[in-house]
Amino acid sequence: MLRQTLAELTEILEQCTGQDGVHPTAIAPLTLYRISAPSEPVQVLYEPALCLIAQGSKRVMLADEIYHYDPAQFLLVSVDLPLAGQVVEATPDSPYLGLRIDIDPGVVVELLLADPGLADATRLAPERGLAVSPVDAPLLEAVVRLLRLLKCPQEIAVLAPGIVREITYRLLRGEQGARLRQITTEGGHTQRIARAIHWIKQNYDQPFRIDALAREAHMSPSGLHHHFKAVTAMSPLQYQKLLRLQEARRLMLSEDLDAAAAGYRVGYESPSQFSREYRRLFGAPPQRDMASLRMAPLRDA
């Protein structure tokens, strides 16, 4: 049954993508992906989402950790994380086909209120904001029903919100339910870290002190450092650095800024430090990296 559902998912993605790239859809939380060859690692800030592969395989790097997944598994991201994604299995005849469904924390809260048993079932929550799990039939079937709506656009406004809600419910009922629930737990460590992450995202170009960020998150400095690393696999300062470098890359690519201007815009005072850290993350100095990207456009896969 699972194999048959995966085959249908693959067929729909083939029909709805057509060519390589990122394909937004008429269903707002749903994005489709198609890539016909293995890719280099692509640095992207992932927000809470369910990611599924119908064909091919991929690996995602969080700091020094590597997560592999394929059509038998799904990737769940429960907090905003700067990740590197890399397609490792794809050919023109059998392209990588995948999708992302954004998760609305508000819907998670509504479901937990509607079914108090979900809170009991997910009491023990791991802190890491990322996991790979086997996909089960009910979850995959709900995803396929959502994608079928792409063939019936007149039904999307009425039916899609309910199916997205069901997908979120299936995740809460599954083995990663604790990881998803923890982002809504009032006063919980992960929710406090999410608050700190939000502050860094809003102020990534500004210097900050750990004690000030800890006050923002209502935690002690030592507690913030410990739990931030438990959730994100990096320190707050490392997180800020990745955001700065990703944004600088975007600015150079989309606004045609030079390296010095982009580095200054995201908070670097030293062009040499910016260039050094940029090369360490992206594997090439800014000018060479931009030349390469303009020949082969950056793809969030």
N, C-alpha and C positions, 0 to 999 in steps of 0.2 A: 504493500500500500504506500509506504514512504517513497519507494522508488518511482512509483507511478505519479505521485504528487510532485516529486522533484522534476520528473520529465515534463509535466505540464508547466511548472514554473520556468524551466529552461525555454520551452517553446514560446511562452508569453514574453519573456525577456528578449529573446531573439527578434520577435516581431516588433516590440516596442522600442528597441534601441536602433537597430539597422546599421549603425556605424560606431566606431570607437568614440569614447568620450563620456562625459557626465550628462545625464538626461533627467532634468527636473520633470515632474509630472503634474497633471491637473489635481492630483491628491497632494495637498501641501506638505505633509510630513514625509512623503515617499520620493526617493531619488533612485534612479537606476544607473548602472555602470556597465560598460563594455570595453574590453581591452584585448587586442589580438596578439600580444607578445608580452613576455615577462618584462617588468618595469624596474626602474631604479627606485630606491626608497623615496617616498614623497612625504614631506613633513606637513602635517595637517593638525589643526586643533579640532578634536572630536568633541561634540556635545553629546548629552545622553541620547543613546540610540541603540536600536537593534540592527545588526548587520548580518545579512545572509548571502551565501554564495550558491548559485544554481549550477555553475560549471567552472572548473579551474580551481586554483587554490591561492592562498595569500598568507603573508605573515605580517604581523603588526609588532612594532618595537616600542616599548615604554621604558625609557631610560635604558638600562642594561638587560631588560627582560624581553624575551621573544615569545610571541603567541602565534601558533599556526592554526589555520582553520580552513575547512573545505566544505563541500555540499552536505556532509553529514553533521555539521556543527554550525553554531551561531556565535557571534561575538556580541557581548553586551557591554556597553559603556554607560556607567551610572553617574559620572561627574565629568566636567570639562577637563579633557586631558590632551596635552600636546604629544601626538603619536607620529610615528613614521610607518606608513603602509607600503607594502611591496607585493605586487602580483608575481607569483613564482611559477605558475603553470597557466599558459595560455598560448594558443596558436591561431592563425587565421581561420583554419577549419573548425577549431574548437575553442572559441574565445572565452576569456574570463567573463562571466556574467554574474553580476551581484546587485544587491540593493541595500538601501539604508532606510529605516523608518525611525524618525525622530520621536523621542519619548517626552511626553508632557508631564512634568511632576504633578501638575494640578489634577490630571486624570488619575495618577497613582493615588493621590490623597482621596479622591472621590471613591475609588474602588475599595480602599482600606476602610472607609467609613461605611460603605454599603455592605461589606462582608468582613465583620470583625474577626472572623476565623483566620483571615489572611495574616493578621498581626501575630497571632499565636503560632501560626505555621512558619513564620519567618523571624522568630525572636532572636536567634543567634546569627549575627550578620558579620561576614568577613569585611575588612575595611577596604581592600584594594578596589579601585573604581573601574575595574576591567576584568572580564572573564570570558573564557571559551567553554561552551557546553554542547552536548549532543542535542540536536533538534528533534523534537518528538512530533508525532503525526498531528495532534490537534493544533499545535502552534503553526506548523507548516501549512496545514489546510486553511487556517484563517488568513495567512499571508497570501496564499493563492487566490482566495476569494476576493481579497483586496485588489490584487492585480487584475483580476477579471473585469473589475469596474472600469479599467482603462479602455476597454472595448465598448463600454456603455456610458459615455460621459454624462448623459442626462441623469444617471442614477447616482453619480458621485456625491453630490451635495447632501442627499438624504441618507445613503447607505454607508459611505466611507467612514464617518465619525464613529458609528457603532462598531464597525469591524476593527478600526484602530484601537478602540476601547477594549474589544475582546482580546486582541493581540497583547495589550498591556496586561490584561487579567491573566492570560495564559502564562506570561512571564512571571507574574507574581505567584502563581500557583506552582511554578516549576522550581528546579533546584537552585536557580539564581534569584528567587524571589526575595531572599534576605538582602542581597546586594542592591536590588532595586528599591526595596522598601526603605533602606537606611537613609536615602537622600531626603525623606520626608519626616524623619523622626525628630520631633521638636526637642532641641537641646542635645541631640546625639552628636557624637564626634564627627561623623561624616557630614551632617548638615552644617556644623560649625566650620569644617574645612571647606565646604562648598561656599560658605560666606566669605572665607579668606580668598578663595579662588576668584570669586566675583570681584572682590576689591582689587586684586592684582590685575585682572583683565581690564578693569576700568582705569587703572593707574599704572599700566605696565611701563610707561615712559618716565615714571618718577622714582627716585630712590626711596627706600623705606627701611625702617628698622624693625627687626623681628618683634620687639616688645610692643611697638605700635600696632603691627598687624595682629598680634596676639590679643590685644585689647579689642580690636575690631571683631575678632572671632569669639570673644568672651572665653579665652583660654589662657593658660599660663604659657610663657615662651617655650618652656621645655615640652609642655603638652602639645602645643601647636607643631613644633618641629617633629615630634614623634608621630603624631597622627597624620600630619601632612605627608610625611614620607610613607606611612602605611597605606594611605589612599592613592597617592600619585607616583610612588617609587622615586621621588626626588624631593629636594628641599624647596622651600618657597623661593629662594634666590635662583636656584636652577630652573624652576618653573618660569619665573619672570624672564630669565635669559632666553629660554626657548620661545616665549611669546614675542619678545623683542626681535629676535632673529627672523622668525616667521613673518612678522609684520614688515620688517625691513625688506625682505625678499619680495613680498607682495607689492610694496611701494615702488621698488625698482622696476618690477615687471609691468605694473599697471599704470604708474604715473611717470615712468621713465626718469626717475631720480638717479643721480649718481650715488656711489657708495657712501661718500662723506655726508651727503645731505640725508640719505635714508638712515644712516647710523645716528646722526644727530637727532632726527625726528623721533626715533624710538628710544632715545635716552642715553646714547653713547656720547661721551665727551672726547674720547680718543679714537680717531679713525684707524689707527694701527691695531688697537684692541678689538674694534669692531671687525676689521678684516680678518684678524687671527681667529676670533671665535666663530665667525661666519664660515670660514674655510673648514674649521674643525667639525662643524655640524653638517654642512652641505657638501663637503668633499672637494671644493674648489673655491678660489677667491671670488669676490662678488662679480667682477667684470667677466671672468670666464664663465661663471655659472649663468649669468644673464644671457650671454651669447648662446650657450647650450640650450637654455629654456626657450629662447625665441625660435630656435630651429625645431624644437619638439616641445610644444606647449605643456605647461604644468597641468597634471590631472590629479584631482582628488579621487582616488580609487578606493 
